């Protein structure tokens, strides 16, 4: 039997409810997982393995991504992570204002999720803060294709063997 704290139950319930409202059953694995239904699909990853900002290497600080539109300025394989694609994203607002590259970040996602998203260099994706983390949506319909779940929530989604 698995024992969850009341806070963990609330987080798991909220995430399951969210995934249900966008037509996606929740399925979790060790690093990133896929959820799909009715031809729509999204992938789920933890914030510590899915996001990287330029400040991560020097300060180890919290990874923050603001709500808004981001242009995919680079797509590359992540050689240290088999089956993973690295997207370099830059805020569209900065691009228009020519402010610079300080808010660029990398989004790591499974190759399969990238293929299904139909994204390419030059595409625009929308990031939206959610109670569980971040939702990334793209295309003309702005359908979610990748959910970045806060680490504390993601840990609660992990399957664990329970010995009786």
N, C-alpha and C positions, 0 to 999 in steps of 0.2 A: 504494500500500500504506500502511496506517495503522499507526503504531507507538504502542503503549501501554506505559507503565511497568508493572512487576509489581504495584505498588500499585493502579494504575488497573484492571488486569485483575481483580484480586481484588475491588475495589469493584463493578465492572460485573457480575461473575459472581455476587456475593452478592445484588445487587439483582435480577438476572434469576431467580435461584433463589427469592427471596422472592416475586416476582410470579408465578412459576409455581406456588408452593405455595398461593396464594390464587386460582388459576385465572385469572390475568391476564397476558397476554403484554405485554412491555415495548415501548412505543413512545414515542419522545421527539421533541420539537420545540423551538423557540426559547424559549418561555416556559412553557407548560403543555401537557400532552398527555393523551391518553386511552388507557386500556388496558381492554379488555373481552373477555369470553368467557362463553358459556353464560348470557347474560342478566344477569350481574353486571358491574358496571363500576366503575372507579375512575379518577380523574384524577391526574396527577402534576405537581407544580410545584416550583420551587426555593424554598429558605427565604428568600432575599433578596427574592423577588417575591410570596411567598404569606403571609408573616407580618409583622405590624406591632404593636409594643407601644407603650404610651404613652411609654416612655422612649426610643424610637427617635428621636424628633424632637430631643430635647435632648442625649442622650449618645451616640447612634449605637452603643450597646452591643449585645452579642450577644443574639439573640432566643431566650429560653428559655421553653418551655411544659412544665409538669409533667404527668406521667401523671395521668389522672383524667377525671371527667365534667365537661362544660361545657354550660351552657345558652345557647342562641342567644337573645340579648336584643335583637338588631336585625338586620334584613336590608335591604341597600340596594344599588343599582347603584353601581358605581365609575365615575363619569363620566370620569375621566382614563384609564381602562382599558376600552376598548370590549369588550363581551362578557364582562365580569367582574362578579361579585357579591361584596360585602363583608359578611361575617358578623361581628358583634360577639359575642364569647364571654366568659362569666364562669364561673369555677369554681362548681359546684353546692355544694361544701363552704362556700365563702364566702357564698353566697346564704343557706344555712341558718344560718350563724353571724353573719350581718350584719356581717362584718368590714370590708367596703368594696369599692371598685372597683379597688384597686391591681393586681390580677392579670388584669384584663380585657385582651383582645387582639383584633386583627382578623385574620380568615382570608380571604384573597382566593382565589377559585376561578372557573374558567370557568362562564359561565351554564349551559351544557349539563350540566356535572357537578352544579351546584346543582339543576337541574330533575330530574335522574335520582336525586338523593339523597333527594328527597321531604322535605327539611327545611323548617321554617318557624320563625317566631318562637315561642319556648317549647320547641322540640325540645331534646333532650339528646344530645350527641355525646361520644364517648370518645376521648381522645388517648392514644396509646401510643408511647413512645420505641422506636425501632428502630435498628439499626446504621446505616442509611442516612439517618435523620432521624426523622420523625413519621408515624404512621398515624392517620387520623381515621376513626372508624366510627360508624354510627348505625343507628337502627331497632331493632326488637325482636331481630333476628338479629345486630345489631352487625357488619354487613358493612362492610368498608372502602369508603369512597367518595372519599377524597382522601389522597394520599401527598405529604408535604412532604419533599423530598430535599435533604440538605445541599448547599450550592453546589458544593463540590469533587467530590461524586459526580455532581451534575446535569451539570456540565461534561463529564464522561466519557460521558454518555449522548447528547450532542449529535451530530447527524450532521454530518460534514465532507466537503467535496468533496476528493477526493484526485486530484491530477494525476499521470499516469504519464509 
